[in-house]
Amino acid sequence: MKIRGRNIKITVFFYLALYYGIAYWLPGSYNVILGGVSRKIRYFLCRHIFKYCGKNVNIERKANFGCGLDIELGDESALGINCTIPSKTIIGRYVMMGPNCFILQDNHVFIRTDIPMCHQGHTPILPTVVEDDVWIGRDVLITPGRTIKRGSIVAAGCVLCKNFPEYSVIGGNPSKLIRSRIINQK
């Protein structure tokens, strides 16, 4: 099998085993005693796992990203504590993510009523894109196929179920535009 034009090597699986076996459980990056070392270890491992992992990236403890091979994480961005990120997720530069964020990649099919929903399968996998300079608050749930535009803020506890313009402040369940961050300058 080929990924990114090269053979999958046992080393990727080795890095995944190290991440989920050890680094996943290490203290958070801001822990006084081992935080800095833990951050460097997780960063080192994810540079060998992700499709792209930028400079000065912070992967917090218990960040779950499956096999991580199709994840792109831009410079100076972070994955929050206890977050779940599926494959085919692209995160730009300068992205902040709070704890317990969850990105979905597909849904159950429920069209027919003569067949139990659990036997109807799933929708196609939809990639999620988080553009540059985005702040995702604590406990945010992002539904499949969302694009969070540049400069946006997603408030804590939001269920993001549609796309919004650049520089939006978004919140609520279901998500709604709270205001724009753009100030009219004349």
Order of alpha helices (4+ residues) and beta strands (2+ residues): beta-beta-alpha-alpha-beta-beta-beta-beta-beta-beta-beta-beta-beta-beta-beta-beta-beta-beta-beta
